[in-house]
């Protein structure tokens, strides 16, 4: 597995994302959620164009939430990542400098 991925944090960030999703999935099905990225964003592979959703809908229909455990989730998250865009390393370095 690559040391990069999920917006620079690598596998650790993937595991943190899994843990965050578990907290969200503990919420009731009717809770409305809003995406942080839109469909077509390089950060949001296979995202829906819907402007909002619910925990229940995502629990039932979101393929990323169907993995059994953190290891399977992280493997799937890193599978088929597109190549890094030109200048990516410089952007990461600038973000880390603040």
C-alpha positions as CSV (number, residue, x, y, z in Angstrom):
1,X,0.0,0.0,0.0
2,X,1.2,3.5,-0.8
3,X,2.4,5.9,1.9
4,X,0.2,8.6,0.4
5,X,-3.5,8.5,-0.2
6,X,-6.5,9.8,1.5
7,X,-5.6,13.4,1.1
8,X,-1.9,12.9,2.1
9,X,-2.3,11.1,5.5
10,X,-1.8,7.6,4.0
11,X,-3.0,4.5,5.7
12,X,-3.3,6.2,9.1
13,X,-5.7,8.7,7.6
14,X,-7.7,5.8,6.1
15,X,-8.0,4.2,9.5
16,X,-9.0,7.5,11.1
17,X,-11.7,8.0,8.4
18,X,-13.0,4.5,9.1
19,X,-13.2,5.4,12.8
20,X,-15.0,8.6,12.0
21,X,-17.5,6.8,9.8
22,X,-18.3,4.4,12.7
23,X,-19.2,7.3,14.9
24,X,-21.5,8.7,12.2
25,X,-23.1,5.3,11.6
26,X,-24.1,5.2,15.2
27,X,-26.5,8.1,14.5
28,X,-30.2,7.4,13.6
29,X,-31.1,6.7,10.0
30,X,-33.1,9.9,9.6
31,X,-30.1,12.2,10.3
32,X,-29.4,14.4,7.2
33,X,-25.8,14.7,6.0
34,X,-24.2,17.0,3.5
35,X,-21.0,16.3,1.5
36,X,-17.8,18.2,1.9
37,X,-17.0,17.8,-1.8
38,X,-19.2,17.6,-4.9
39,X,-19.5,15.0,-7.6
40,X,-16.7,15.2,-10.1
41,X,-14.2,16.5,-7.5
42,X,-10.8,14.7,-7.7
43,X,-11.2,14.2,-4.0
44,X,-14.5,12.4,-4.3
45,X,-14.2,9.3,-6.5
46,X,-17.6,7.9,-7.4
47,X,-19.5,10.5,-5.4
48,X,-23.2,11.0,-5.9
49,X,-24.5,14.3,-7.4
50,X,-27.1,14.4,-4.6
51,X,-26.8,17.7,-2.5
52,X,-27.6,15.8,0.7
53,X,-28.4,12.3,2.0
54,X,-29.3,10.5,5.2
55,X,-27.3,8.1,7.4
56,X,-29.9,5.4,6.6
57,X,-29.6,5.8,2.9
58,X,-25.8,5.8,3.0
59,X,-25.7,2.8,5.4
60,X,-27.8,0.8,2.9
61,X,-26.4,2.0,-0.5
62,X,-22.9,3.4,-0.1
63,X,-20.4,0.7,-1.2
64,X,-17.7,2.2,0.9
65,X,-19.7,1.4,4.0
66,X,-20.1,-2.3,3.2
67,X,-16.6,-3.4,4.1
68,X,-16.2,-5.8,7.1
69,X,-13.7,-4.0,9.3
70,X,-11.0,-1.3,9.0
71,X,-8.5,-3.4,7.1
72,X,-11.0,-4.1,4.2
73,X,-12.1,-0.5,4.2
74,X,-8.6,0.8,4.0
75,X,-7.7,-1.7,1.2
76,X,-10.7,-0.6,-0.8
77,X,-10.0,3.1,-0.2
78,X,-6.5,2.8,-1.7
79,X,-7.5,0.6,-4.6
80,X,-7.4,2.3,-8.0
81,X,-6.3,5.7,-6.7
82,X,-5.6,8.0,-9.7
83,X,-2.0,9.2,-10.3
84,X,-1.0,12.3,-8.4
85,X,-1.5,15.5,-10.3
86,X,1.6,17.5,-11.4
87,X,2.9,19.7,-8.6
88,X,1.2,17.5,-5.9
89,X,4.3,17.2,-3.8
90,X,4.8,21.0,-3.8
91,X,1.2,21.5,-2.7
92,X,1.5,19.0,0.1
93,X,4.7,20.7,1.3
94,X,3.1,24.2,1.2
95,X,0.1,22.9,3.2
96,X,2.3,21.4,5.8
97,X,4.3,24.7,6.2
98,X,1.0,26.5,6.8
